[in-house]
């Protein structure tokens, strides 16, 4: 995480926290103010935020608050929502949606008051994702919104995707997920060496899933990429040089792959959790990819440390968006 903090030196992106009254979000925001890498903005009802801060005995005088009640430019929000959702939503529907903190926060991001947004400590993933998909939408030339996780142990880092969002991605979706994960890896200072994972290594197994992954790998190899990719490959051959010599002797990057693409959400979700629980890795994420502006989702049991870390990650994404 320190290398990501270093990436933010002097940049100070404004990152909004949609559940600004949550005690752990308040604690994380205070830490951000103290460390100075991002400028946290607590979004919600100011009275409620101040009340919770007082109960915590926390000084939040240095933390910016975006108060839903006193916000002066709701008419601008409504106009923009009507333009984005033209023909789908009425003015009354937009005004009603802006009473929901997730829609208000998303429009706060859309209008440029903040550079990135984080939610999900209280709201469900669906409640946080829905406004982003409806209003932020995908970036130019992107059709898929995906997720990845960053795993860290000492100086070892892996990007894994998609572990939490796309249940059974198609060939084209897996290609897009791969490209997105490679970009994310680079944003975080990891030179991507990408493995398209399977229970087969270069024809050792067969089945519909193997066929799908093989087509993905073949498609990627025909593209003018600026990173290395190989597959289909088993995870042990992807990350172990010893196993790679036996199972993938002709691959230039087998045994040292650091960006791992799973065939479906079952494999991805199980895989990263095994790495955390048995391998001693710390997981950061899920990190959303493919949106026009950075939006990330926390789990409802996220710790202060996790909330802080996702703030840094979202800050890095926001800075990359500027360039």
TAURCOR-V841513 format. One record per pair of residues at least 12 apart in sequence whose ideal C-beta (glycine too) atoms are under 6 Angstrom apart, sorted by sequence separation. I is the first residue (numbers start at 1). J is the second residue. D is the distance in whole Angstrom. If there is no record, write none. Layout:
BEGIN
i->I j->J d->D
i->I j->J d->D
END
This chain:
BEGIN
i->105 j->117 d->6
i->182 j->194 d->6
i->198 j->210 d->5
i->29 j->42 d->6
i->81 j->94 d->4
i->148 j->161 d->3
i->149 j->163 d->5
i->217 j->231 d->4
i->241 j->255 d->4
i->296 j->310 d->5
i->146 j->161 d->6
i->147 j->162 d->5
i->162 j->177 d->5
i->198 j->213 d->4
i->217 j->232 d->6
i->233 j->248 d->6
i->240 j->255 d->6
i->49 j->65 d->6
i->78 j->94 d->5
i->146 j->162 d->4
i->161 j->177 d->5
i->78 j->95 d->6
i->147 j->164 d->5
i->196 j->213 d->5
i->237 j->254 d->5
i->147 j->165 d->4
i->214 j->232 d->5
i->296 j->314 d->5
i->46 j->65 d->5
i->146 j->165 d->6
i->213 j->232 d->4
i->238 j->257 d->4
i->146 j->166 d->6
i->161 j->181 d->4
i->196 j->216 d->5
i->294 j->314 d->5
i->42 j->63 d->6
i->46 j->67 d->4
i->77 j->98 d->6
i->102 j->123 d->6
i->196 j->217 d->4
i->230 j->251 d->5
i->20 j->42 d->3
i->159 j->181 d->5
i->15 j->38 d->5
i->20 j->43 d->5
i->21 j->44 d->5
i->40 j->63 d->6
i->41 j->64 d->5
i->42 j->65 d->5
i->43 j->66 d->5
i->45 j->68 d->6
i->230 j->253 d->6
i->294 j->317 d->4
i->20 j->44 d->4
i->294 j->318 d->5
i->13 j->38 d->5
i->14 j->39 d->5
i->15 j->40 d->6
i->16 j->41 d->5
i->17 j->42 d->6
i->18 j->43 d->5
i->41 j->66 d->5
i->102 j->127 d->6
i->106 j->131 d->4
i->110 j->135 d->6
i->159 j->184 d->6
i->228 j->253 d->5
i->284 j->309 d->5
i->102 j->128 d->6
i->106 j->132 d->6
i->159 j->185 d->5
i->287 j->313 d->6
i->12 j->39 d->5
i->14 j->41 d->6
i->16 j->43 d->5
i->21 j->48 d->4
i->26 j->53 d->6
i->21 j->49 d->5
i->30 j->58 d->6
i->103 j->131 d->5
i->8 j->37 d->4
i->20 j->49 d->5
i->23 j->52 d->6
i->33 j->62 d->5
i->102 j->131 d->5
i->106 j->135 d->5
i->144 j->173 d->5
i->284 j->313 d->6
i->33 j->63 d->6
i->77 j->107 d->4
i->21 j->52 d->5
i->146 j->177 d->4
i->5 j->37 d->5
i->26 j->58 d->6
i->144 j->176 d->4
i->200 j->232 d->5
i->201 j->233 d->5
i->23 j->56 d->6
i->148 j->181 d->5
i->157 j->190 d->5
i->201 j->234 d->5
i->29 j->63 d->5
i->146 j->180 d->6
i->198 j->232 d->4
i->192 j->227 d->4
i->193 j->228 d->5
i->194 j->229 d->4
i->196 j->231 d->3
i->68 j->104 d->5
i->148 j->184 d->6
i->195 j->231 d->6
i->196 j->232 d->6
i->201 j->237 d->5
i->195 j->233 d->5
i->197 j->235 d->6
i->171 j->212 d->6
i->175 j->216 d->6
i->174 j->216 d->5
i->195 j->238 d->4
i->171 j->215 d->5
i->175 j->219 d->6
i->171 j->216 d->5
i->182 j->227 d->5
i->201 j->247 d->5
i->201 j->248 d->6
i->213 j->263 d->5
i->84 j->135 d->6
i->209 j->263 d->5
i->44 j->101 d->6
i->193 j->253 d->4
i->43 j->105 d->5
i->195 j->257 d->4
i->193 j->256 d->6
i->197 j->260 d->6
i->193 j->257 d->5
i->193 j->258 d->5
i->194 j->259 d->4
i->195 j->260 d->5
i->196 j->261 d->5
i->197 j->262 d->6
i->192 j->259 d->4
i->190 j->258 d->6
i->41 j->114 d->5
i->185 j->259 d->5
i->182 j->259 d->6
i->181 j->259 d->5
i->18 j->101 d->6
i->178 j->261 d->5
i->18 j->102 d->6
i->18 j->105 d->4
i->16 j->105 d->6
i->16 j->108 d->6
i->25 j->121 d->6
i->168 j->264 d->5
i->16 j->114 d->4
i->167 j->265 d->5
i->22 j->121 d->5
i->14 j->114 d->5
i->158 j->258 d->5
i->159 j->259 d->5
i->160 j->260 d->5
i->14 j->115 d->5
i->15 j->116 d->5
i->16 j->117 d->5
i->17 j->118 d->5
i->18 j->119 d->4
i->13 j->115 d->4
i->19 j->121 d->5
i->19 j->122 d->5
i->163 j->268 d->4
i->184 j->289 d->6
i->162 j->268 d->6
i->163 j->269 d->5
i->163 j->272 d->5
i->180 j->289 d->4
i->180 j->290 d->6
i->160 j->272 d->5
i->164 j->286 d->4
i->149 j->272 d->5
i->151 j->275 d->6
i->153 j->280 d->6
i->153 j->281 d->5
i->187 j->316 d->6
i->151 j->281 d->4
i->152 j->282 d->5
i->151 j->283 d->6
i->187 j->320 d->5
i->149 j->283 d->5
i->150 j->284 d->4
i->150 j->285 d->6
i->149 j->285 d->4
i->149 j->286 d->6
i->147 j->286 d->4
i->148 j->287 d->5
i->147 j->288 d->6
i->146 j->289 d->5
i->146 j->290 d->6
i->145 j->290 d->4
i->144 j->290 d->6
i->145 j->291 d->6
i->142 j->290 d->4
i->138 j->290 d->5
i->139 j->292 d->5
i->136 j->291 d->5
i->136 j->292 d->5
i->136 j->293 d->5
i->132 j->295 d->4
i->128 j->297 d->5
i->125 j->297 d->5
i->120 j->297 d->4
i->121 j->298 d->5
i->116 j->294 d->4
i->117 j->295 d->5
i->118 j->296 d->5
i->120 j->298 d->4
i->121 j->302 d->6
i->109 j->293 d->6
i->3 j->189 d->5
i->118 j->310 d->6
i->118 j->314 d->6
i->116 j->314 d->4
i->116 j->318 d->4
i->115 j->318 d->4
i->38 j->311 d->6
i->28 j->304 d->5
i->27 j->304 d->5
i->31 j->308 d->5
i->38 j->315 d->4
i->28 j->307 d->4
i->32 j->311 d->6
i->24 j->304 d->5
i->28 j->308 d->4
i->25 j->307 d->6
i->24 j->307 d->6
i->15 j->311 d->5
i->15 j->314 d->5
i->15 j->315 d->6
i->13 j->315 d->5
i->13 j->318 d->4
i->13 j->319 d->6
i->5 j->312 d->6
i->8 j->315 d->5
i->1 j->309 d->6
i->4 j->312 d->5
i->11 j->319 d->5
i->7 j->316 d->6
i->4 j->316 d->5
END
